[in-house]
Amino acid sequence: MTSLEAPPRLLVGNLGRPRTLVEHEQLFGPMTSPGDLLAMLDSSGLRGRGGAGFPTGKKVALIAGERHRHKYVVVNAMEGEPAAHKDRTLLSMNPHLVLDGAEALAHLVGAHEIAVCVARESSKAIDHVERAINERARRGRHHVNVELHTPPGRYIAGEESALVHWLDDNETLPQYRPARPTILRIGRGPVLVDNAETHANVALIARRGPQWFRNLGTLEHPGTNMVSITGGVDRPVVTEVALGTPIRDILAIAGVTQTPRALLLGGYGGTWIDGRHVDTPYDNESLAPIGASVGAGVIVVLPAHSCGIAETSNIARWMANESARQCGPCAFGLPAMASNLADLTSGRGRGTSVIELRERASVIAGRGACRHPDGVIRMVQSALTVFGDDLAEHAKGRPCAMAAHSRFVSVPRLEREDELVWE
Amino acid sequence: MRRRPDAIALRVDPIACDGYGHCAELAPELVTLDEWGYPIIAETRFPPHRGSIAHSARLAVRGCPRQALWLERVAQ
């Protein structure tokens, strides 16, 4: 429990409203231009907080090394994941921390434009960002131009290449990048895209140094991570924990005291893990052996009285609908998998549905332009393992009693269901 | 003298591809179609200038109505 007692770093001092620029500087101190921020980021071991967990220092170095007059820094606060609320929470408390980080990175890579991207549906977060940007503009240190952008908040709109596509050409569609890592571009100008929480961490590392950053977290995955806990909990919360904290202790914050049936980690394209792994430390190295990762900091709790197949089916159906429908394997494959799962949930499906589902998963994997289908496949495949017992019963036409009304994973209402491409 | 690439492989841009399926006809050694008619391309690497595979691969690239296929140089 010691790590939990450590004070939060990003979600510090809740005023019930966003901190003003003056209050912000009183609390965190003024932002001084640090010496060698790139070296500091490298030795801090900071990894992106948006899901992929790529080392931030490496990514920044890639863009800094590009020779171009027009470079861009993008703050990704789209948060299209229905179970994630961390970026909005951060912006509702310390928006200037995010903007500090973005300005420091812009200075580092030589960018003159910062685009802060918030989904157009998140009206409160938009207000907070607008107010913060105006406050800084009145302060009048204009070496960088900060602009708010509000793309439509579809799930896929937050995917980095789709977001850059929007900024470049007003389309929230992912781009095909055969070679990785690829440098995304607006016009011909290189773009550095980082999650809002990553930017906030950069602001703190710039102030307090890499050694301070490593005081919390693990050697391989240092620092803190914001976690959104939803599902079968008494109170859904967004909290900040030191990486490496046992999952059980994190769940306790949301009032979960009993061992859950299962947990969905990372996001809706994440991994189901069995409830008995609840003592696993919450960091990427510890989660890797059970096939999971911290991802975007999403934890969905599935209590004992629930049906994992029904929940998985529900998520898969929604994720299929969220496909950008650019690539055949994703546009046709995901609805086909969702329909297999729907059959299994209701008891109409048989063993052939399971075989078909597994085959489709392996056929679709890796064949989209972005990682959307791969995420869904990972989620479904982990469900087939974790809920293996249930699955066997469902496949014999005996769906569990909970299947009909088990709805712990919240999924937005499908707005375009009639357009779903079923097989 | 410029060195020739060791090997090439057939690749598809999944956004450009509309599932016409011509590639599976033109290069059956390399391409099969999934149940929705989209190509599954074998990871086969082949020498660029000899052999029937290279010939079929070039036909597939030229024959794609969406120009979604290309040949990529890869290390052997």
Boltz contact constraints between the chains, C-beta under 6 A:
constraints:
  - contact:
      token1: [A, 176]
      token2: [B, 13]
      max_distance: 6.0
  - contact:
      token1: [A, 176]
      token2: [B, 15]
      max_distance: 6.0
  - contact:
      token1: [A, 326]
      token2: [B, 15]
      max_distance: 6.0
  - contact:
      token1: [A, 327]
      token2: [B, 14]
      max_distance: 6.0
  - contact:
      token1: [A, 327]
      token2: [B, 15]
      max_distance: 6.0
  - contact:
      token1: [A, 328]
      token2: [B, 19]
      max_distance: 6.0
  - contact:
      token1: [A, 328]
      token2: [B, 36]
      max_distance: 6.0
  - contact:
      token1: [A, 328]
      token2: [B, 38]
      max_distance: 6.0
  - contact:
      token1: [A, 329]
      token2: [B, 38]
      max_distance: 6.0
  - contact:
      token1: [A, 332]
      token2: [B, 36]
      max_distance: 6.0
  - contact:
      token1: [A, 363]
      token2: [B, 34]
      max_distance: 6.0
  - contact:
      token1: [A, 367]
      token2: [B, 14]
      max_distance: 6.0
  - contact:
      token1: [A, 368]
      token2: [B, 14]
      max_distance: 6.0
  - contact:
      token1: [A, 369]
      token2: [B, 14]
      max_distance: 6.0
  - contact:
      token1: [A, 369]
      token2: [B, 15]
      max_distance: 6.0
